[in-house]
């Protein structure tokens, strides 16, 4: 059986990766992240300091992306990459007044 044929709903463990990328706009960093996602079978990747602003494109094949970017400049910003095979519900619950901290909720069914 090919690993792509395994139903993710039967999965009981999650592989989670946390990265501080200090800008995700670099092509080589994106390649490194893709390699890590695939080689480590990452289900959820939490990425800090993306330095993205609204309108910047971000795409990783096989992953749903939930973003929280800074609207004023290319500082801060977070992204959550979730394996597309997982059935998830995502919501941003709150942020502080300086947008330094966001509370996110991810429900995996």
N, C-alpha and C positions, 0 to 999 in steps of 0.2 A: 504494500500500500504506500502510495506517495504521501509525504507529510502534509501536502496541501489538501488531501482528502480527509484528514482527521477533523472531526467537528470540534470547534473550539468550545462549544457549550459543555463538553465533557471534561474540559480542562479544570484541574483543581489548583494548580500553581500558576502564579504570574511572575514573569521576569520583568523587573522594573529597573530602568537605568535613569540616573540623574546626571545631567551635564551642565556645566557653566561654559558656554561657548564664546563669550565675549565677541559676538557678531556671527550670525549664521549666514551672512551674505557672501562669504568666501567659498568658492567652488570646491576647493580641496577639503574644507571642513565638512561640507555636505557629503562628499564622497566618503570621508572617514565615518561620519554618522551612519550613512547607508551600510557601510561595511560592518559596523558594530551592531546595527539592528539585525542584520541577516546572520552574522556569525554567532551571535549570542542569543538568537531567537527571542528578541526583546518584544514583550507584549505592550508595555507602556513606557514611553520615554518622556521624562520631565526635563525641559530645556530652559535654562535661565539665560538672561542677558542676550536675547536674540538681536537686539538693536534694530528691530523692524518697526516701521510705522505703517499706519493704515494704508492699504493699497499695494504694499510689497507682496510679491508672490512667494509662497512656500508650499512645496509639494514633495511628498515622499511616497513612492509607489507602495501600495499595500497598507497604508496607514491613514486614519482619519486624523485631522489636525484641528486642535482647538487652540486659539491664540488669544493673547491679551497683550496688546502693544501700546506703546506710548504714542499719543497723538501729536505731540509737539516736537520731539526730536528723536534721534536714533540712540537713545539710552534706554536701558531697562528692557522690558518685554519678556514674556514667557510663552512657551508653546508646550502643548501636551500632544504627543503622538500616540495613538492607540491603534493596535492591530485591527485592520478592517474586518477580520473574521470574528472579533468579539462583539457581542451585542451590548452596547453601552448607551447610557444616557448621561449627558453632561450639562451642567449648569454653573454659571458664575454666580455665586451667592452674594459676595460683598467685596468692596475694596475700600481701603482707607482714603482719606481726603487727598493725600499726596500721591496716590496710586503706587505706593511702595510695596503694598501687600495685597494680594487677591486671595480670596477664599474660594476654592473650586470644589465642586462635588462631582464625582464620577461613580456612577452606579453600573456595575457589571452584572448582567443577568445570565 
